Amino acid sequence: MVLAAGGWPGWHAVAWVTAAMVGARTCAMATNRVVDRWIDAANPRTAARHLPRGLLRVGEVRALAIGGALLLLVAAWRLNPLCLALAPLALVFLVGYNYTKRFTWTSHWILGFTDGIAAAGGWIAVRARFDAPVLVLWFALTVWIAGFDLIYACQDVAFDRAHGLHSVPARFGIAAALRTARVCHALTAAAFALLGVMLALGPLFWVGWLVVVALLVYEHSLVSPGDLSGLDVAFFNVNGYIAVIVLASVVGGLWW
């Protein structure tokens, strides 16, 4: 939104894009819990989630997913006709990606592409059209998220193989998955750099870019094929920092 507007996008866009984000994520995550409830129950890492433990009923979580989808559609309607026209397609990905690990190890990139829809949504909410910069940002998000999802999937290799689930670590091994994740994050850094050039972002953006690159390097230093003990820090903490720094550096780059 900030990039599309070249600054503050206005309260109308901020409010309704935020509502769309909440609805989309709620729909996607609730659907994930429903679709994967048998898998979650069998996996010791996820067996304590609400559905396997019986803390919530399937119907309740389905209703939450439907409510999230409706919120997304209402928000898209309040934004502009292109947002509304594309919202059902976004829902196809938000729901459909949950099934992909059942038949393809490319599920990491499908997840990244699905999350990257948010960037396109924020852009067209402001401009009511697609432009080249948002496609670069969409690509950056696709490979960034795929990269850290590859790292995250390394902890479930034995389980995925035993239950016929598809992932790069399960198909090609942990070492190959970590190498692929490094390639994805190198592409992420390159795409963010291209975005900065395309939009002529100022020095503060490039300071943030250097910090992000350093954090990506640090993230990969925390895990190795023989030691995944730093996986939670790499997956949750470092990527949380990166998200905030990217936002701050974009705002700073527009300002100076």
Secondary structure by P-SEA (a helix, b strand, c coil): ccccccccccaaaaaaaaaaaaaaaaaaaaaaaaaaaaaaaacccccccccccccccaaaaaaaaaaaaaaaaaaaaaccaaaaaaaaaaaaaacccccccccccaaaaaaaaaaaaaaaaaaaaacccccaaaaaaaaaaaaaaaaaaaaaacccaaaaaaaccccccccccaaaaaaaaaaaaaaaaaaaaaaaaaacccaaaaaaaaaaaaaaaaaaaacccccccccccccccaaaaaaaaaaaaaaaaaac
